[in-house]
Amino acid sequence: MAGEAPITQAVKWIEDQLVDNPGADRIKLVDEASRRFDLSPLDADFLFRHLAERAKKK
């Protein structure tokens, strides 16, 4: 993961968390990822939209 953009790292981290715990609170995951990877508010918004699209595909 070293050298990857923080948003890419955050997406991978959230997806790993959801594999381990599919019922995890997505809002809390985005909040945690935002802090963990020092994301901007725009990046956090992207993560919310990414998770919403992911949920629609299932």
Long-range contacts (C-beta under 8 A, 24 or more apart in sequence): 6-37, 6-38, 6-39, 6-43, 7-37, 7-39, 7-43, 7-46, 7-47, 9-37, 10-34, 10-36, 10-37, 10-39, 10-43, 10-47, 11-47, 11-50, 13-37, 14-47, 14-51, 26-51, 26-55
